[in-house]
């Protein structure tokens, strides 16, 4: 089976992108969720000026290099279902809200989600292909 043409990159992948081997996904058209941009923007205000520069460059590179998919109405509908799957698995979805919004964005676009943190997306495989890197 060949790799899909497109994939959604989790925030963890964007942060480590230069150090990652994407394997079979190296040639996909990568996208990010607008939620990832929000997470990156939140992280810009660090007291360390060198780290702040690196984070700022990463933020703007993400804007320039990747298609940004919105958290829209179809994603919002799927978010509710994904949160319920987490709850049914005996876990609290509240601390996972941003991860679930990213997952819902991927599911709404029928895209695999590439992540460094597959445990953050446990129990969602009925609606989402999670690809650990």
C-alpha positions as CSV (number, residue, x, y, z in Angstrom):
1,X,0.0,0.0,0.0
2,X,1.4,3.4,-0.9
3,X,1.4,6.4,1.3
4,X,-1.4,8.9,0.9
5,X,-0.9,12.1,-1.1
6,X,-1.8,14.4,1.9
7,X,-1.4,14.3,5.7
8,X,-2.0,16.5,8.6
9,X,1.1,17.2,10.8
10,X,0.5,17.4,14.6
11,X,2.2,20.3,16.5
12,X,4.8,17.8,17.8
13,X,5.9,17.0,14.3
14,X,6.2,20.7,13.4
15,X,8.4,21.3,16.5
16,X,10.7,18.4,15.6
17,X,10.4,18.5,11.8
18,X,14.0,19.2,11.0
19,X,15.1,16.2,13.1
20,X,12.4,13.7,11.9
21,X,12.5,11.0,9.3
22,X,9.0,11.0,7.8
23,X,9.7,7.7,6.1
24,X,6.9,6.8,3.6
25,X,5.3,10.2,4.3
26,X,8.3,12.2,3.2
27,X,6.6,13.0,-0.2
28,X,3.1,13.8,1.0
29,X,1.5,17.3,0.8
30,X,1.6,18.3,4.4
31,X,-1.1,20.4,6.1
32,X,-1.5,21.8,9.6
33,X,-4.5,22.6,11.6
34,X,-5.2,26.2,12.6
35,X,-5.1,24.8,16.1
36,X,-1.5,24.0,15.6
37,X,-0.8,27.6,14.7
38,X,-2.6,28.6,17.9
39,X,-0.3,26.3,19.9
40,X,2.8,27.6,18.2
41,X,1.6,31.2,18.8
42,X,1.1,30.5,22.5
43,X,4.7,29.3,22.7
44,X,6.2,32.4,21.2
45,X,6.4,34.3,24.5
46,X,9.3,32.6,26.2
47,X,11.8,34.6,28.3
48,X,14.8,33.1,26.5
49,X,15.5,35.3,23.5
50,X,17.3,32.6,21.5
51,X,14.4,30.2,22.0
52,X,11.9,32.9,21.2
53,X,13.7,33.6,17.9
54,X,13.7,29.8,17.0
55,X,10.0,29.6,17.9
56,X,9.1,32.7,15.9
57,X,11.0,31.4,12.9
58,X,9.2,28.1,13.2
59,X,5.8,29.8,13.4
60,X,6.3,31.9,10.3
61,X,7.9,29.0,8.4
62,X,4.8,26.9,9.2
63,X,2.6,29.7,7.8
64,X,4.7,29.8,4.6
65,X,5.2,26.1,4.0
66,X,2.0,24.4,4.9
67,X,-1.7,24.6,3.9
68,X,-3.5,25.6,7.1
69,X,-6.9,23.8,7.5
70,X,-9.5,25.6,9.7
71,X,-11.3,24.1,12.7
72,X,-14.7,24.5,11.0
73,X,-18.2,23.1,11.4
74,X,-17.4,19.6,10.1
75,X,-14.4,19.4,12.4
76,X,-16.5,20.7,15.4
77,X,-19.0,17.9,14.8
78,X,-16.3,15.3,14.8
79,X,-14.6,16.9,17.8
80,X,-17.7,16.0,19.9
81,X,-17.5,12.4,18.7
82,X,-13.8,12.1,19.3
83,X,-14.2,13.6,22.8
84,X,-16.9,11.0,23.6
85,X,-14.6,8.2,22.4
86,X,-11.9,9.4,24.8
87,X,-14.5,9.5,27.6
88,X,-15.8,6.0,26.8
89,X,-12.2,4.8,27.0
90,X,-12.2,6.0,30.6
91,X,-10.1,9.1,30.1
92,X,-11.0,12.8,30.6
93,X,-11.2,14.6,27.2
94,X,-10.8,18.1,28.8
95,X,-7.0,18.2,29.1
96,X,-6.9,16.9,25.5
97,X,-9.0,19.6,23.9
98,X,-6.4,21.0,21.5
99,X,-5.2,17.5,20.5
100,X,-8.8,16.5,19.9
101,X,-9.4,19.6,17.8
102,X,-6.3,18.8,15.7
103,X,-7.5,15.2,15.4
104,X,-11.0,16.4,14.4
105,X,-9.5,18.6,11.7
106,X,-7.6,15.6,10.2
107,X,-10.7,13.4,10.4
108,X,-12.9,16.1,8.8
109,X,-10.5,16.1,5.8
110,X,-10.0,12.3,5.8
111,X,-6.3,12.8,6.3
112,X,-3.9,10.7,8.3
113,X,-2.4,12.5,11.4
114,X,1.3,12.3,11.8
115,X,2.4,12.7,15.4
116,X,5.3,12.3,17.8
117,X,2.8,11.7,20.6
118,X,0.5,8.8,19.5
119,X,-0.7,8.3,23.1
120,X,-2.4,11.7,22.9
121,X,-4.6,10.2,20.2
122,X,-5.3,6.8,21.7
123,X,-8.7,5.3,21.2
124,X,-9.5,7.5,18.1
125,X,-8.7,4.9,15.5
126,X,-12.4,4.3,14.6
127,X,-12.4,7.8,12.9
128,X,-8.8,8.7,12.4
129,X,-5.6,7.1,11.1
130,X,-2.8,8.1,13.6
131,X,0.7,7.6,12.3
132,X,3.4,7.6,15.0
133,X,6.8,9.0,13.9
